[in-house]
Amino acid sequence: MKTDEELKEIAQGILSGQIFTDRHIEDDDMFASIFMPVAMFDQKQLKELSDSQPGLFYEYMSKAGPRAINGYPSFFSYNILSIDETKKMIDYMGKIQEAIKKI
């Protein structure tokens, strides 16, 4: 479970463009080409991943591979937030955006 501080850092990273998430992907068929380890999963691993009900896949842009695929970065690693962590992080994103508007 991520701490509140970690979730705030992730929210800031997404807003600043330092973190890429699965929500940036317009074509769902591109997912495994972007988060490449998932493309290597067997059926059992895919089922375990699905059963864990991930809320958000993400990775830091600094970890992107040297080549883009159809304009998307490619990663040899990824991180996952749970559904509850994702909801909390999205709430932090909203608060950060509101704070920026007040400046």
Secondary structure, DSSP 4 states (H G I P E B T S, - for coil): ---HHHHHHHHHHHHHTSEEEGGG-SSGGGHHHHBGGGGG--HHHHHHHHHT-EEEEEEEGGGB-SS-BTTB--BS--EEEEHHHHHHHHHHHHHHHHHHHT-
